[in-house]
Each structure stands twice: as structure tokens, then as C-alpha cells.
């Protein structure tokens, strides 16, 4: 069977590089796509949020290539260098520690700089934590808003007040050491009876989703392990009555 040139082959023939955003598994290595492996093997350069974290993944799939760090502390300086490589015709693949780059992870700034320099950008479909958490929640999925991590200090209360009136399903990320505090804050701003769904360790052996009111879920995690990354789905606020309904 004869196959035509790959996308990367065509890019090299045109002497123009391309930036690829490659999702990586959020836990289970079987979630890595065939295409993702191929792109990483064919890329001239791989950028990783943490080279130590990405090393076992790349080794598992037999990807032997120099990996450069690209994270929130160096992405501005790094992006200038990466754009230069791309303009020289090199293909660059960006991965994060887990999931899809630029979703609560570094990537946005580099994508913007590549586009500003008329460089092609392609994001492969793949793993991201909020999608399975949303589907597992049982809340409406036709309309939702993704908030990622809320501000740690400045603007946090203001954001809660805005979200308290949000009618769509809301999705947030939280770390283990802040989960109980966040649930306490949600009880204050959303009301302790608001329905939520909290997922942790998605795709891993100890995957768990806990559903109930904010108070019920908070009580559960007060006596259970706070390990892994957490995804919180919050039911939207009840729709405001129309002028006719209020009359």
C-alpha cells in the first residue's frame, strides 16, 4: 500500500514550519492518539511544560528527541526563539504536562505569536480533563462556560459574584490543597444547596466523581483523600423569570 506525503513532509517541501499543539493523556497512556505519536516523532523540535514530566511519556512511545522547556515562566522569551525556528522551516510540537496545551496551560502566547508571523498552527484533538468531567456530571452540556482556575486573590470574590448569576453549567479546575476552601466559598456565593459534581484522578485507577449539593460534597471530601487534580462542575443558576412571569 502506498501512502502520500504526510502533512509534515509537505511543510518541509514548502520550506515553512508549522506549530503543532499535541494533547497528551491526563492519566491513562492508552488515551494518546496514533496521530499524536506520529507528529511528535516527525517534529524537528518538541516543547514541553516540564521536561521531567514529559520524559516518561516520550520514552513509552519510543520518541527519542531533544525536548526544550516552555512554561509560564519563560514563554515570552522562549516564544521568540520558537518563532525563529518556525520561520527557518522547522516543525515544532508543543505538549503540556497533561491534556491539551493552552487550556489552563502554557500555549496561548506562542500560538498568538506564530499567527502574528503568518505561521501555520494546528491543534490535534485529544485529551482534556474538563470534557469527561462535564459529561459525567449529568448537568446540561449544550451550553456551558469553562473558567479554569479562579484568581487566587485579587478579583476572586468579584468573579464568584458574577458566576452566581450564570445560568450555564460552569467548569472550574482546583488543586487538592485548595479544594475545601473553594467549596466553602462556593457555598457562600452560590448557596449551600447548589448542585455540583467534583471529579478527580480522571482516567486513572482511582478515578472518582462525587455529586450532590455543595455542602454534601464538601462533607464527603472532609473525610476522604484529597489527591489528584480536581474538576468542579457547577449547575447553572435558575433562569430569571421573564417580565410576564413577574407580572
N, C-alpha and C positions, 0 to 999 in steps of 0.2 A: 504494500500500500504506500502511495506517495503522498506526502503532506506538503503544502505550500509553506513559504517562509513564515516564521512566527512574527507577531507584532514587533518584537524587539529587533528581529532581523531587518524588517522594513525600516525601522527607525534608524538603524546604523547605515542602511543604504542611502537614506535621505540626509545623513550626516547631521541629524538633530536628535538630541537626547529627549528623554521623557521621564517625568516623575511618576512613580507608581506608589500608591498607598496600599499596603498589603495587610489585611486583618490577620491577626494571629489568635489561636484558641484562648478562651478565657479560663480554661481549666483542662478540658479533655483534649488531648493531642489529636484525637480522631476527627476533630472539627476543622482541622486545617484542610484547605481545598487543594486539589491537584494543581489548579492553575496558580494558586499562591506559591506553592513549592517551585513550580517551573519559573515563575517570574523572579523569585529570589535566586534561583540557580543561574539565571541568564543575566541578571543585573550586573553592571560594572561595579556599582557601589551599593552597600547596604547601610542604612542609617537605623540606629536603634535607640530607644529611650534610655535603656540601661543595657550595656553590652554584656554584663554578667548574667542578667536575666534571660537575654535572648540566646546566649551561647548553648544551653542545653537543647533548646528548640531547634536551632540550626544544625546541631550535631545529630539530633534524632533523625532529621530528614536528609542527612548527608550533604549539607550545604557548607562547603569549605570556602569561605571568602572573608576578606578583611571587613570588619564591622566598625563603623565610626559612631561615636556618641552624638545624639541630637536630642536635647532635652530642654526643659523650660529655662534652665539657667544659661544655656549657650546658644539658643536657637537663633537669635538675631545675628550673632557673629557667624554661626555655622551656615545659616541660610545663604549668606553672601558667597561663601566658598562653594556650596552646593549648586547654586545658580551658575557659577563659573564652570563647574564640571558639566552641567547640563548643556550649556552653550557650546562646549567643546565636543558635544556629541555623545557623551556618556549617559547611560540609563541608570537612574537612581531609584532604589526601592526603600521606602520608609516603613518601619514597623514600630509598634509601641510594645510595652511590656505585656499587654493582653488586650484583645479586642481591636477595634478599628481606629487607626490613627486619626487625630484631630477631634475625636469625641471624648471630651474631658481629658485629653492627652495632647502632647505637642503635635503640630502638623499644620494648623491653620496658617500661621505666619509664613511657613515655607511654601504652602500652596499659593498664597496670595502673591508672594514674590516671584514664583515661577510664572504665574499668569501675567503679571506685570511685565515680564520679559518675553512674553509670547511663547512660552514653553508649554508643551502639552502635559496635561495632568490626567491621570486615570486612577480611580479608586476601585479596587476589586471588591465585590460583595463578600461578606463573611461575618465572622462572629462579632457580636457586640452585646454587652450584658443587658441593656435595657429592654431589648425586644422580647426575649423569653420571659423576663420578669413581668412585663406588661401583659403578655398573653396569659401567663399563669395567674394573674391577679383576679381575673374574672370581671374586671371593670371594662367599660366601653373602650374599644380600640379604634373606632372610626375617627375620633378626634382626641388628641392628647397633646400635652406640652412637656418637653424634656428640659429640666432645669439643671441637671448635673449636680455639682457640688454648690451649695449655697455659700454666699460670702461668710467668712469665719467671724468677722466682727462688724466692720463698717457696712451698713446697708442691709444687714441680716434681718432685723426686725421689720424694716420697710418692705423687704421682699416678702416676708411672711404675710404682712397685711394685704399686699397686692394679691398674693396667691389664695388668700382666704376666700376671695370672691370668684376665683377661677372655676368655671363650670366644666372644663375638660378634665380628663384624667391627668394627673401630674406624676412625673417620674423624677426622682432625685437619687443621687449617689451619697453614701455616707460611709465613713470609716468606723471600725469596731469601737474605738475609744470614745467616739462622739455620738454613737447611736442613741443611748438612753437619754442624753441631754437633748438631742434633736427631737425625739419622741415627746419629751416633756414640753418642749417649745411648741410642737405641733398641737398638743392638747390645749395649750393656752390660746393659740391663734385660730385653730380650725375647730376647736371643740373636742372634748374627750371622746365623744360618740361618733366622730367621723370614721368611716371605714377606710382601712389601709391594708396593704399587702406588702410584706417585707421578705425579700428573697436573699439568700446568702449562699456562697460556695456553688454558684450555678455551674452546671456540667460536671462537678466534681463528685467524689464518692459520698460526701456528707451534704449534698445539696438539700436545701430546706426552704420552704415557703410558709410563712405564718400569716394568717388572715384574721381579721377581726376589727374591733374598734381600736382607736389609738391607745386607749387605756389597757385594753386586753392584751394587745401586742407588747406594750411596754412591760406589763406584769410578767409576760412569758419570758422576755429576754432578761429580766432581772434575775432569773434563776436558771438560765441556760447559757451555753457558751457564746461568747461574742468573738467569733473567729471568722476570718474571710472578709471580702468586700461585700457591702450591703447595697441592695437596690430597693428603694421605697416607692411604692405606687400608692397614690392617694386619690380616693374617689373625689370627683368634682363637686363643687357646691351645688345645692339645689337651684334650679333656674329661677330667676326672679320673676314674679308674676307680671303679666302684661298689664297695661293701663286698664283694659276691660275687666281683667280678673280682679284688680284692686278696687274697681268701682263698686 
